[in-house]
Amino acid sequence: MLSRMMDDYIALRHASGFKCVDVEKQLRSYIRFTHEQGHSDEHLCAAMVIEWAKLGRSPRTRYRRFRTISMFADYLRVEDERHDPMPLDAFPAVHSQRCPPRIFSPVEMARVLSVTDTLVPVISIRPLMYRTLFGLLFATGMRISEALHLRLEDVQPDGLMIHKTKFGKSRQLPMHPSTAAELEKYLLIRRNLPAESDQLFLSWRWYRPMGVATVRRTFQVLCDRAGIHGSGGRRKPRLHDLRHSFAVHALVRCQAERDGVNRHMLALSTYLGHVSISSTYWYLEQTPELLRGIADACEPQLPEGLQ
């Protein structure tokens, strides 16, 4: 019974644009637990949910497990109040501190791209492939998963067509002429590879799709060779820092006044493929130059006693 209702719940969330990989995994784990305990799966039982959530290894994991089932319970209780409401104070919320990203300057990124020539074998497509891939991430703000799912046909005269997005919504990414020119240099070689796959970026050894872990390791090796380290609590830069860097540089270039920020923020949110503009506003925290510009622009308008 709960299994069927869970399938309906997951299908609804998928239709709303959520991938729900972790949510589905946790829900199935809970249902297996109820079966192992010999408990009826007709309705959600708060006591059973709490016992299952306690199996988490850390306070954060236990809170997330309980929160997942609580949201499922809210969904079920809309039509059937025989499902137990989840006690809000069963597990205290655990909020992890978000480490600031490593914002790459154009000069630093040029250093990283320059050391791609050190990758072996030098006569393979590997150095050019990574140079193109990392340069594209920095120039467009794409997610690495989106870049690795690109196919040759997705490179169009008007830009890149992104199909495999985080929230299942396709979008087109216009490219600066210089970025398009660099990509074309790579395409001249990529199109002549004896590869069965039509994916844009392939492993140099077998011409097969690459995994994120391999790309991540290579990126960190290149950063180390370029003398670039992480920030905050992270010793090494992350691939996702290139996306953060693109967003921050885009905001720095916008007009330092409220209307200018709002216009650029909406465009940037669409370009990045954010499901909510609130996700894009987070980048203001990482853009002190823009915040200072906004403050300077607003200061003359404040009452004298507040300046």
HUJOUR-V808298 format. One record per backbone hydrogen bond with DSSP energy under -1.0 kcal/mol. CO is the residue of the C=O (numbers start at 0). NH is the residue of the N-H. If there is no record, write none. Layout:
# HUJOUR-V808298
co->CO nh->NH
co->CO nh->NH
This chain:
# HUJOUR-V808298
co->0 nh->4
co->1 nh->5
co->2 nh->6
co->3 nh->7
co->4 nh->8
co->5 nh->9
co->6 nh->10
co->7 nh->11
co->8 nh->12
co->9 nh->13
co->10 nh->14
co->11 nh->15
co->12 nh->17
co->13 nh->16
co->19 nh->23
co->20 nh->24
co->21 nh->25
co->22 nh->26
co->23 nh->27
co->24 nh->28
co->25 nh->29
co->26 nh->30
co->27 nh->31
co->28 nh->32
co->29 nh->33
co->30 nh->34
co->31 nh->35
co->32 nh->36
co->33 nh->38
co->34 nh->37
co->40 nh->1
co->43 nh->83
co->44 nh->48
co->45 nh->49
co->46 nh->50
co->47 nh->51
co->48 nh->52
co->49 nh->53
co->51 nh->54
co->52 nh->55
co->57 nh->61
co->58 nh->62
co->59 nh->63
co->60 nh->64
co->61 nh->65
co->62 nh->66
co->63 nh->67
co->64 nh->68
co->65 nh->69
co->66 nh->70
co->67 nh->71
co->68 nh->72
co->69 nh->73
co->70 nh->74
co->71 nh->75
co->72 nh->76
co->75 nh->78
co->75 nh->79
co->79 nh->82
co->86 nh->89
co->104 nh->108
co->105 nh->109
co->106 nh->110
co->107 nh->111
co->108 nh->112
co->109 nh->113
co->110 nh->114
co->112 nh->115
co->114 nh->117
co->115 nh->118
co->120 nh->123
co->124 nh->128
co->125 nh->129
co->126 nh->130
co->127 nh->131
co->128 nh->132
co->129 nh->133
co->130 nh->134
co->131 nh->135
co->132 nh->136
co->133 nh->137
co->134 nh->138
co->135 nh->139
co->136 nh->140
co->142 nh->146
co->143 nh->147
co->146 nh->149
co->149 nh->199
co->150 nh->153
co->151 nh->154
co->153 nh->160
co->155 nh->158
co->158 nh->155
co->159 nh->172
co->161 nh->170
co->162 nh->164
co->170 nh->161
co->172 nh->159
co->175 nh->179
co->176 nh->180
co->177 nh->181
co->178 nh->182
co->179 nh->183
co->180 nh->184
co->181 nh->185
co->182 nh->186
co->183 nh->187
co->185 nh->189
co->186 nh->190
co->188 nh->191
co->189 nh->192
co->192 nh->194
co->197 nh->151
co->202 nh->206
co->207 nh->202
co->210 nh->214
co->211 nh->215
co->212 nh->216
co->213 nh->217
co->214 nh->218
co->215 nh->219
co->216 nh->220
co->217 nh->221
co->218 nh->222
co->219 nh->223
co->220 nh->224
co->221 nh->225
co->222 nh->227
co->223 nh->226
co->230 nh->233
co->234 nh->229
co->237 nh->240
co->238 nh->241
co->239 nh->243
co->240 nh->244
co->241 nh->245
co->242 nh->246
co->243 nh->247
co->244 nh->248
co->245 nh->249
co->246 nh->250
co->247 nh->251
co->248 nh->252
co->250 nh->253
co->254 nh->256
co->256 nh->260
co->257 nh->261
co->258 nh->262
co->259 nh->263
co->260 nh->264
co->261 nh->265
co->262 nh->266
co->263 nh->267
co->264 nh->268
co->265 nh->269
co->266 nh->270
co->267 nh->271
co->268 nh->273
co->275 nh->278
co->276 nh->280
co->279 nh->282
co->280 nh->283
co->281 nh->284
co->283 nh->286
co->286 nh->290
co->287 nh->291
co->288 nh->292
co->289 nh->293
co->290 nh->294
co->291 nh->295
co->292 nh->296
co->293 nh->297
co->294 nh->298
co->297 nh->300
co->298 nh->301
co->302 nh->305
